[in-house]
Amino acid sequence: MQKISATHKIRRRLRSRESSFHPKSNSYKWFVLANIMLGTFMAVLDATIVNVGLPKIMSSFGVGLDTIQWVITAYMLSMAVMLPTSGWLADKFGYKRVYFWGLFLFTVGSLFCALSYDESTLIVSRIVQGLGAGTVQPLGMAIITREFPAKQRGVALGFWSIAAAASVSFGPLLGGYLVDNFNWQLIFFINIPVGIVALFFTIIIQREFVHPDARKFDFIGFISVVIFLPVLLFALSEGNASGNSAGWRAPYILLCFAVSGIALAVFITRELTTKDPLIDLRLLGDWNFGLSNLFLLVFGLGMFGSTFLLPLYLQNSMGYTALQSGSVFLPVGIIQGMVAPLVGIVSDKTNPKIPILIGIILLGVSFVLNYELSYLSERSFIMLTLYLRGLGMGMIFTPLSALSLKSISREHMAQASSISNTVRQIGGSLGVAILSTMLTSRTNYHSQIFSQAIESNSQVVHNTTQNMAYYIQQHAGSSFTTALKQSQSLLVQHVNVQSFIQGVDDDFLLAAIVTFIGVIPVIFLKSKKRMASKTGLETNK
């Protein structure tokens, strides 16, 4: 009897678990949300964890900023290419199946990154990673919006953003610890166990959903966008590259711009005229959705383009270790994760434009403060800018997502999600390319200005190097001739550091200007109350 009762207890437990995972169960959608958050955490983690490891990767491979930027750009670019494609794949083969293979591709790409032996192999491996992440992120958002009713969607998206916020916080911190105490390869190895767990939960939790009327694949649109994005980013990154003596007037740079422009024209024409577009650009005709994506493009240019600047500044100019530079990002995700669900609840009941506008202003102010960075900046000042950034980001995305998708039907949700994520990744890719190119050019500009001020026959320069030489001679035991050369070298090194910091400051100023421009499309968004009242008037008529 005891054995029989024990067997019945085990069966009841199994049934309760199965009922929890059953689509008709009230708890099912929350299990799905938790699983999607795990996959999102992994994908966003890799976008943030790499930034603090860039200086070590640069020294390991012996490459400069114009080459190493492709470690970030290749990831974002492959994501941008895959984001619109993932919607068609999900409609055709099923959301669960495609989401699973996206996780698998990302996990395998992480393994390839960890085993890379030069910069070219690493960049190719990052492309594989980006293809997986470009599948996981938009489908995760689409699955959440499909499983949750409209009245709970804002709260669900708020909790979903916690995963991204946790990655923003703990990614750089974890990456810094691994780089300082072990090696940079571990920042990619860390994704593998998380990916395996996410794959397992995807199999046992999620139900399959296949669109009943999947459209044909748009090969012309896919090929044109694949040509447009990489060629454009290559031209932007090579304009001021050290190996390009002709600069922006180089024939191959002009050819790249021409090819990317033609490809863009073909893509837009194709998407607006074909029955089954790769990206349904007609969805951008929805007022709120179109304006929201315009803001996301501007946001990507400023935010994602400036993300890689701070770790470079802290490690190359301020002498921070990778762990120290990663630790400064910890409050960003924590603040964003705490604020996002609260803003989601508030935005479901009030005008969501208000927290979005406040968030943009806070984000722009943080960039303006970053414009004041110097080699004397204190940690408290740096942290203040990041507190504002976390607060601003936490107030933007949840209400913006709920507001932009308000008028989008459920059957177009995957397309809408892929468009939003594609636009944001395109903005981020362009931002990284533009700001890294600008950083190189502005650093060279300030270096020339400072070098002109340091004349060899200047009495001030002579006195400075003499005094430094006396100090070095007394404390290092060097001969005066050697100490004089060392003092001159230190002076040149200081000029180079100051030039780099000035270049970083100029980049942050551009990021601030671009971010404040994002206020314009948000102002013209239609709030929920206005849309509801308009619908009510039409009904009365």
N, C-alpha and C positions, 0 to 999 in steps of 0.2 A: 504493500500500500504506500509506503514511504517513497519507493522508487517511482510509482505511478504519479504521486502528487508532485514529486520533484520534476518529473517529465512535463507535467501540465504547467508548472511554473515557468519552465524554460520556454515552452511553446507560447505562453501568454506574453512573455517578454519579447520574443521574436515578432509576434504579431503586433505588439505595440510599436516596435521599431518600424516594422513594415508600414503600419498605418500612419506613422509620422512622416514617412517618405512618400506616402501615396499622394498623388496630385490633388485629390479632393480634400485632403487633410488641411486644417487651418495652419498647422505648423510647417507644411511642406515648403511654402514660399520663403520662410525664414531659413530653413536648411539650405535652400538654393542660394539665398543671399549670402550666407556664411561661406559657401563653397566658392562663389564668384569673388568674394572679397579675398579669399586665399590666392586665387589666380591673379587677381589685380595687384595684390601686394607683391607677388613675385615679379610681375612684369614691370611695375613702377620701381621696385627696388633696384633693378638692374640699370634703370635710367639715372638713378641718383647715386648709387654706390660707386659707379665708375669715376665720377667727377673728382673725388679726393685721391684717386689712384693715378690720375693723369700725369702728375710730375714724375712719379716713379716709373711709369710706363715710358715716358719720354726719355728718361735717363737710361732705362734698361735697353731700349732699342736705338738710342742715340739719334732721335729725330726731333724736329722742331714743332712749333705750334701749328704751322700750316699743314703738316702731315697728321699730327695727332688729333686734330679736330675731327678728322674723318672717323675716328673711333666713336664719336658721338653722332656725327652727321649720318654715317652709314646706317646706324641703328634707327634713327628717326626717319631717315629716308625710306628704308625698306618697310617700316611701319606705315608710312604715308601711302606707299604703293599698295600695300596689302589691305589696308583698312576698307576701301570700297569693294575690293574683291571678296572679302570675307562675308559681306552681306549676301552676294549671289551664291557663294558656296554653301552658306547656311540654309538659304531658301531651297537650294537644289538637293543637298545631301543630308540636311538635318542639323539643327543647332547643336545638339549634344555631340554629335559625331565630329563636326568641324571644330567645335570648342576643344574637344579632347585632343585632336591632332595639332591644334595650335599650341596647346600646353606641351605636347610631346616635342614639337619642333623647337620651341623655346628652350626646353630642358636639354635637348641634344646640342643646340647652338651654344648653350652655356658651357657644355663639356668641351666643345671645339675651341671656344675662347680661352679656357683654362689651359689647353694644350698648345696654344699658339706659340710659335718660335720666332716670329718676326712681325713687323707692323702690318704687312700685307695679309698674312694669315689671320691676324686678329681682326682686321677690317672685314674680311670675307666672313669670318665667323660671326661678327656682329650683325651682318646682313641676315644670316640664318636666324639669329636671335630676334631681330626686328620683324621678320616674316611671321614668327610665332606670336610675338607680342601684338602685332598688327591684327592678328586674328582674335586673340583673347580679349583685348580691351573693348572693342565695339560690340562683340557678341555678348560679353558679360553685361554691358549696359542694356542691350536689347532684351536679354533674357529677364533682367530685373523689371524693366518697364512692362514686359508682357505678363509676368506673373503677379504683379501688384496692381490693384485697382488705382484709379486716378487719385482718390482721396488719401491713399497711403504712399503714393509714389515719391512725394517730396521727402518723407521720412526715410524711405528705403534708399533713395539716392544719397541722402545725408550719411547714412551708415556705410554705404558703399564707398563714399569718399574717405571714410576713416582708414580704409586699407591703403589708399594712396597717401594719406597724411602720415600713417605709420611708416611707410616706405621713405617719405621725405625726411622724417625725423631720424629713424634708426638706420637707414641706408648709409648715409655718410659716416655716422658714428661707427657702425660695424665695419664698413670699408676701411676707415682709418685705422681701427684696431688690427685688422688682418694685414694691412699693408705695413704697418710699423713693426709688428711682432712676428710676421711670417713672410708672405710675399704677395704680390698683386694678383697672382693666379687664383688665390683663394676667394677673391671677390666674385669670381664666376663659379667656382666649385660650390659655393654656398647655395646657389640656386637649385642644384640637383636634388637634394633631399626634399626641399619644399615642392619642387615640381612633381616628384614621385607621389607625395601625399595628395597633391591637388588632382593628379590623374586618377588616383584610387577613389577619392570622394566623388569625382565627376561620374565615374562608372556606376557607383552604388546609389547616388542621390538623384541626379537629374533625369527627367523624362525626356524623351525625344519629341521634337516638333519639326515637321517638314512642311514647308509652304505648299498649299494645294496647287498653286499655279506659278511655278518657278519660271522666270523669264530666260531667254537665251543669253548666252555669254557674249559680251561686246568686246570682240578681239581688237577692233580698230581703236576703241576708246582705251583699252588696256595698254596697247602698244604705244599710243601717243602719250599717255601720262607717264609711262615708264621712260620714254625718251625725254620728255619735258623736264621732269624734276631732277634727275641726276645731271643732265647736261647743264641746266641752269645753275645748280649748286656748284658744279665743277668750275664754271666760269667765275662765279662770285668768289670762290676760295682761291683761285689761281691768279686773280687780278693783281694782287700785291705779293705773290709768292716770291721767295728768294731766287728761284730759278728762272723767273720771268722778267727779263731786263726791259722788255718793251711795255710792261704794265698793261693797262686796260686797252691799249691800242694794238696789242699783239694780234696777228691775224687769226690764230686759233681761238683766242678769246672772243673776238667778234663773230667768228663762225659759230661758236657754241651758243652765243646769244641769239643768233639768227635761227639756228636749228631749234632751240627751245621755244622761240616765239612761234615758229611755224607749227611745231608739235602742239603748243597750247591752242592755237587757232583751230587746228584739226580736231582736237579733243572737245572744245566747246561746241563747235559746229556739229560734231557727231552726237554728242550727248543731248543736244536740243532737238535733233531731227530724227533720231532712231527710235523705234518702238520700244526696244529693250536696252536702255542705256546702262553702262557700268555704274555711273553715278547719276542719279536722277536729279539733274540740276534744276528741273522744274519745281522741286520741293523748296528751292530757295526763293520761289515766288511767294511762299507763305511769309507774311510780313515779319512776324516775330522770329521765325526760324532763319530767315535770310539775314536779318540784322544781328541776331545772336552769333551767327557764323562769321559775319564781318568783324564782330568784336573778338571772337576766338582767334581769327587771323592776326589781328593787331596784338592781342594778348600773347600769342605764341612768339611773335617777333621780339617783344620786350622781355617777357618772363623767361622763356626757355633759352633765348639767346644770351641772357645774362647769368644763367645758372652756373655755367662753368667758370665764370670770372672770379668769384670769391675764393674758391679753393686755390686757384693759381696765385691770387694776390696774397693770401695768407701764408702759403708755403714758400713761394719764390721771393716774396718781398718782406714778409714779417718774421720769417724763420719758424713758423708753426710746423709741427709734425703733422702727418696725415691724420692721426687720431685727434689732435687738438683742432685741426681745421674741420674735421667731421663732427666734432662735438658741438660746434656752434650752431649746427642745423637742427639739433635735437628739439629745441622749443618750437620750431616752425611747424612741424607736423603735429606736435601735441596740441598747440593752439588751434591749428586748422581742424584737427579731429574733434576737439571739444566744441568748437564754434559751429561746424557744419551741420550737425543734427539739430541744434537749437535753431539755427537760421532756417533749416528745412521746415521745422514746425511753424515758425513765425511766418515764413513766406507762403505757407498753405492757407493762412488766415488773413494776411495783410497784403499790401502792395509789394511784390518782390523786387521792384526796381530800386527801392530805397536801400536795402542791404547791398545790392550789386554796386550802386554808385558809391556808397561809403567804402566798400572794399576796393574799388578801383582807385579812389583817392588815397587810401592808406598805402596801397601798393606803389602808387606813383611817388608818394612822399618818401617811402623807404628807398627808392632809387635815387631821389634827390639827395638824401642824406648820404648815400653811398658815393655820390659825386664828391663829397668832402673827404674821402679816405686819403690818408697819407701814411708815411712810415712811422708817424708818431701817434696814430689812432689807437685809442685804448679799447680793450675788449668790451667794456660796457657800452661804448658807442656802437660798435659793430653789432652787438647783441640787440640793441634797441631797433636797429633797422630790420633785423630778422623777426623780432616780435611783431612789428608792424606788418611785415610781409605775410607771416602766418595768419594773423588776424584778417588781413585783407583777402587772402586766398580762401579762407574758410567762409567768408561772407559772399563770395562771388559764385562759385560753381553750382551749389545746390539749387538756389532760386533760378539761376540762369538756365539750368538743364530742365527744370520743371516748366519754366515759362516758355522756352523755345519749343518744347515738344507738346505743348498743350493742344494745339490744333492738328497734330499729326496723327493719322489713323494708325491702328495697331498693325495693319499689314504693311505699312510703310516705315515702321519703327526701326527695323534693321538698317534700311537705307539711310534714314535720318541720322541714326547713331554713327554709321560709317562716315557720312558726310561731315558731321561735327568733329569727329576724331581726326579725320583726314585733314580738314582745314587747320585744326590746331597743330597737328604734326608738321604740316607744310610751313605754317608760320614759325614753328620752332626750328625746323631745318634751315629756313631762310635766315632766321635770327642768329643761329650759331655761325653760319657762313658769313653773314654780313658783319657781325660784331667781332669775330676772330680776324677777319680781313681788316676791319677798322682798327682793331687793337694793334696789329702789326704796323700799319701805316702811321697811326698816331704816336706809337712808341718811337718809331724812327724820326718822326717830326720833332717830338720833344727832345730826343737825343741830339739832334742837330742844333736845336735852339740852345740847349744847355752847353753843348760843346763849344759853340761860338762865344759863350760867356766865359769859358775857361781858356784864356789865352796864355800861352807859355811865357810871354814877357810881362804878364800882369803881376804887379807887386803883391796883390792880395793872394793870388794863387801861389806865388813864391813863398810868402810868409806861412801860408797854410801847410804846404808840403814840407817846409823846413821844420815847423813845430811838430808835425806828425812824425817826421823822421827822428827828431830828438826823442820823442816819446817811445817810438819803437826801439830805438837804440838802447834806451835805458831799461826797458822792460823785457825786451826779447833777446838782448845781447848781440844784435846784429851790428855789422860795421855801418858807418854812416852812409857809405855809397849804397849798400844793400837796403838800408832802412829808407833812403830817399826813393829808391825804385819801388819799394813796397808802399810807401805813402802815396806815390803817384798812381799806383795800381788801385789802391783803396779809393782814391778820389774818382777814378774812372768807374770803378764798380758802383760807387754811390750815385754817380750820374746815371748809370744804366738802370739801377733800381728805381730812382726817382722818375726816369722817363717811362718805365713800365707802369708805375703807379699812376702817372698822369694819363697814360693810354687807357688804363682800366677805368679811371674816373670819367674820361670822355665817353667810354662805352656805356657807363651807367647813366650819364646824362641823356644819351640818345634813347636808352631804354625807358627813362622817365617820360620823355617827350612822347614816345610812341604809346606808352601806357595811358597817359592823359588823353590822347586822341581817342582812345577806346570809350571815353565817356559819351562821345557824340552818338554812336549807334544805339547805346543803351537808353539814352534820353527818349528816343523815338519808339522804343518798345511799347506795346500795348499791354497794360496791366490786366490781371485777371478780372478785377472788378469792372473795368471799362469794357472788357470783352463780354462779361456776363450781362451787363446792363444793355449793351448793344443787341445781344441775342434776345433779351427779354422784350425790347422794343419791336424787333422784327416779328416775334411770336404774337405780340398783341395786335400788330397790323394784320 
